[in-house]
């Protein structure tokens, strides 16, 4: 097949899903063309070695990648977010009819909604079918990052987004969703049930893989011979890391449990201040580390922590941290609800508790510390087995390839 891939994010940005999909489809013999922007996430600045311009095209991993200019900014205000998405939507829509002419089907990593503009134009002008890979349910996810989880999720904007999503779901030839409960939501909002499949996200398996603990990695995380629980990733409003800081502080001086936070984000300063106020000597902030180091850092800790806030929009979300931990064969402590907790429990790969409940999480930290090493190693084995069976790149691309083939075949029937 000749396949177009449209994604707002793409490597060298940390965009494992569209990047690995494009490379794997090319390795399977398909002709793959990617339409994306210039890399700038998460800094809001274009990466060194890139300069925004028209007609930037390169070959990467057997894939042809076309980058189009857009407004970039790290400022999180609503106006600037809209500007980023609208300018990308316009640039990609202007480029798509020529660059993606002749493809049999288009894959869209979705949202943001602006990523669909080019696909909609291709459908209108060339009758090219689209397969959506839905990562978040809008408009709820738009407001999930606000302090109360509601900002942007009401009023005129919410109504407009809701109508836009319904139109997009109805027009797609195929839809992949990343969690079981998300399937019910998109069907309720107009998608044809026969076109919707659950395709769990994969991770970059070149980076997140089982490795043994090394003395250098243990030194890097400050391992003190205690049960160490690591949160690696964004420290932001979706995670609410303060829950874990309070849980760890409650055990300080009572049990040999350490919490290590690897990463950064908009709530890092707030969480650091809380740890200082609580006098939590068992909480350490390591800052950002390059992805190439993460497998060894994972192996240096006893557990990986997955946090999600208690918001309806997140109950059907499965954060990429979970796939990375399971792929690395790391036992998990999950402070989350919905599909994330269900996946951990079904795999018997760790412990879970309700989200944003620091007392319940402290109990899970205490239980984790008491689990014998042999039982923890068995958890690690089940974590890896679960990833390979349900979330691996091979499994996911098999499903996406089938969806794309079905979409391409439907073109002649329309």
N, C-alpha and C positions, 0 to 999 in steps of 0.2 A: 504494500500500500504506500501511497504518498500521503504523509500525515503532517498537518500543521499543528504546532504547539504555541498557544498564546498564554503568556504568563507575565504578570506584573513584576514578579521576582524571578531571578534565574542566577545560577552560579556565574561568577564567584561569590555572589550573595549566598547566605545560608538557606538555600532553597532546594533541599534534598529531593523533594517529591517530583517537581517538573524536570529538574536536572537529570536525576537518575532515570526517570521514565524515558526522556528523549534519547539518552545514550543507549539504554537497553533496547529500545525499539530499533534504533539504527543497527545495533549489533545483531539483531534478528533479521536484518536484511531489508528493513523498510527505509524509504527515503524520508528524512525528517527535517523540517524547516521550523525554526523557532523564531517567534516575534516577541521581543521583550524590550525593556528600557535599559538605560545605562546603570550599572550597579552603584547603589548608594545606601543600601540598608545595612546596619541600623544607624549609621552616623548622619545620614542626610546630606552627605557630601560624596560627589562622584569619586570612585576609587582611583588611586594613582594608576597611571598608565592608560586611562580612558579620558576622552574629551567628547562632550556631547556634540553630535553633528548628524546630518542626514546621510543615509546610505552607508552606514557602518555595518559591514558584513564580514563574517569570519567563519572558518571551519573549526569545530571544536569537538573532539571525540567522535568523529564521523557524522556530526550534526552541523547543518548550516544555521548560523545564528545571526539574525538581523536585529540591531538595536536602534530604537527611535528616541529622540529627545523628549524630555518632559521637565516640568518644574520640580525641583528637588529641595527639600528642607527637612531638618530634624524637628522643627517646631510642631508641636502636637495640636495646635489650635484647629478648630473645625474648618475654618476658611482655607488654611494651608493644606489640610488633608484633601479637601475638595479640589483645590487647585492642582495638586499632584495627580489625582485620579482623572480629572477632566482633561488635562494636557496630555496624559498618556493615552486616554481614550481617543482623542483627536488624532494624535500622531500615528497610533497603531491602525486606526480606521483608514487614514489616508494611504498608508503603506500596504495594507493587507490585500486589496484587490489585485495589485500587480505582483507582489512578492509571493502570495499564497495561491495564486491562480493555478488551477490544475490539481490541487490536492484532493484526495478522496474524502477526507474527513478532518475536522479540526477538534483538537483537545484544548479545553480552556480550564486553567487553574483558577478557581473561583471561590470567594470574591477577591478583590473588589469588583463592583458591578461594572466599572469602566473597562475591565478586561474583556467584557462581552461585546463591546461596541464593534470591534473588528469582525468578530464572528457573526454578529447580526447583519452586518453589511455584506459579508460573504454569502450568507444565506439568502439575502434579498437579491443580490446581483448574479451569483453563480450557482445558487441552490446547493451550496456545500453544507452538509449536516454537521452538527456540533455535539460533542460529548462534554458535559460539564463534570468537573471534579469538585464537589462542594465541600469546602473546609469549615465554613461558618454559616449559620442561618441568620440572614438579615431580615428585618431591621433590628432584631433583638441584639445581635452581637455588636452593633454600632454603639449602643449605649452601655454595654456591659463593662466598659472600662471606666465609667464615671463613678464617683464615690458612692452613689446610691443605686447604680446599675440601670438608671432610667433615662439619663440624659440622651437626647437624640432619638429616643424610642417612642415618642409620642407626637401628636399633632400632625401638621401638614407634611413634614418631612417623612415621618414614619409611614403615613398613608401612601405617599408617593413611592417610597422604597418598596412597600408591600405590594403595590400594584405592579411595579417593575419586576420584582422577583417572580410574581405569578406568571407574568408574560414570558419571562425567560424560561421558567420551568416547563411551561406548556410548549415552547418552541423547540426545546432541546430534543435531539434524536435519542440521546442516552444520558443518564445521570448516575454518577457514582457518588456515594456519600460515605463519610469516614467513620460513622458510628450507627449502630442499629436503630436507635431512637430517632436519629436524624432522618431516616427513611420515611417514617410516619409523618414527620413535619412537612417534608417537601411534597408528599402525596396529598396531604391535606390542603396544600396551597396550590394545587393544580397540576402536579406532575402525573403522567400516566404511570400507574403502578408497574406495568410490564416493562417500563424503560428504566426503572430505578434499581440499582444494585448496591449492596454494602461492600465497599472496597477499603479495607483498613489501610491507613498510610504505612509506608515503610520508612526506613531511615537510610542514611548513607553507610552502607555496610563496610565500606573501606575504612571508615573512621571508628564506627561503634561495633566492636567485635570483642569476643572473650580474650583477655590477656591475664597473665598472672600478676599479682602484686609485686612491685619492686621497691627496694629501699629508697631509691630516689623519689619515687612518686609519693611514698609515705612521708618522706621529709617535706615534700612540696605542700602537702595538705596539713602538715603539723600533727601527724598521727601520734598519739600518746599512749598507745596500747589499750585504748578504751574503745567501746563500741562507737563507731563513727558513722553518722548519717549525713549524707551529702545532698544538698540541693544545687543542681547545676542548671543555669539558664537565666532567663529574665527575672529580675526582681521588680515586678510591676503590679498594676491593679488587678490583673487576672489571677495572680498567684496569691497575693496578700501574705507575704513572707512573715509578717508580724505574728501570724498564728504559730509558726514553727519556732520563732524566737521566744515567745511566751512559754511554749511547751518545753523547750530545752531549759529555759531559766528555772522552771518549776522543779527540774530534776537536779539542778546544779548543787553539788555537795551531798546529794542523796544516792545517786547512781553514777557509775562511770560511763556517761553518755556525752558525746560531743556532737555538735551541729556545725557543719562546714558549708558555707555558702560560696559557690563559684559562679561568678557572673556579675552583671550590673543591670541597672534599669532605673526608671523614674522614682521608685520607692526605696532605693538603696540607702539614701541618706536617712530617711525616716526609720528604717529598720536598724541601722547602725545606732541611731540615737536611742531607740528603744532598748537595745541590748545594753547600752551604757547605763541607762536609767534603772534597768532591772539588775545590774551588776552580774550579768550572765558571763561568767568566766569560761563557760563551755561552748561559747558561740564564736566562730571565727569567720571573717569575711576575707576571701582571697582575691576578689576582683575578677576581671575577665581573663580567660585563658584561651589560646587558640584551639580550634576544634581538633587539630592533630594530636593534642596532648590529652584529650578527654578520656580515651579508652584506658590509659594507665591511671588517670586520676580516679575514674570509676572503680577500678580494681583495688585501689588503695583504701577505699572505704568499705564498710560492711553492708551498708544499705544505700539505695538512692531514694530520695524523697520527691514525690509528685504532689504538687499543690494546685488546687483550683478553688476559686471562690464559689460560694453558694448562691449562684445566679441561674435562673431558668435557662438562659442562653448557653450556659456552660454544661448543663446536665447531659447534653448530647455531644459534647466535645471530648476528643481524646488528644491530649497535648503530645507534641512530638517527643517530649522528654520520656514518655512511657515507652515508645518504640525504641528509643536509643538505649534505655536501661535494659529492656528485655533482650535486645540484640546483643548487648555486651554481657549478658548472663549475670545481671545484677539483681539481687532481691530488692523488692520495692516496698516502701511505706507510702501509702496513698491517702492523702487528706483530700477527698473528693467524693462527689456523688455520681449518680447516673452510670453511664457506660464505662467510665474510667475505673471506678471501683469494681464494677462487674467483671471487667476483663482481668483485673488483678486477682480477684477471688476465684474466678473460674479456672485460671491457670495455676492457682495455688502457688503463686510466685512471690507472695509477701503478705503484708497486713494492710488493712484499710480502716478508715473511720470517717464519720461525717465531716464535711468541709467546714472551715472557719470555727472549729470547736477545739480550742487549744488544750483544754483539759482532756478531751478524748485522745488528742494527738499525743499528749504527754504519757498517757497510759500505753499507747502503742509503742512509743519510744522505749518505755520501761520494759514492755514485753519483748521487744526486739533485742534488748540487751541480755535477756535471760534465755534466748533460744540458743541451744548448743550449736557449735560450729558445724557438726555433721548435718544437722537439720537445715542450717542456713545454706550449706553447699547443695543440698537437695533442692531447696528453693531456687538457687541459681540455675541448676540444671533444668528445672521446669520452666523458668523464665525464658531461657534460650530456646527450648523445644517449642514453647508457645509462640514465640516470635517466628520461628522458621515455618511453623504449620499455618499461621494465620496472618502474619504481617510482613513476610519477607518480600524483597524486591521481586523475586521470581514469581511468587504467588500473586502479588498485586499487578504486575505487568501482564501476566496471563489474563487476568480479568479485564484490564483496560484494553488490551489488544482485541479481546472478544467484543467488547462494547464498540470499539472503533470499527471493527469489521462489520458488525451489525448495522451501525450507522451508515457506513459506506454503501452497504447493500440496499438500504432503505431509500437511497437517493433515486434509484430507478423506479421506485414504486410511487413516488410523490408526483 
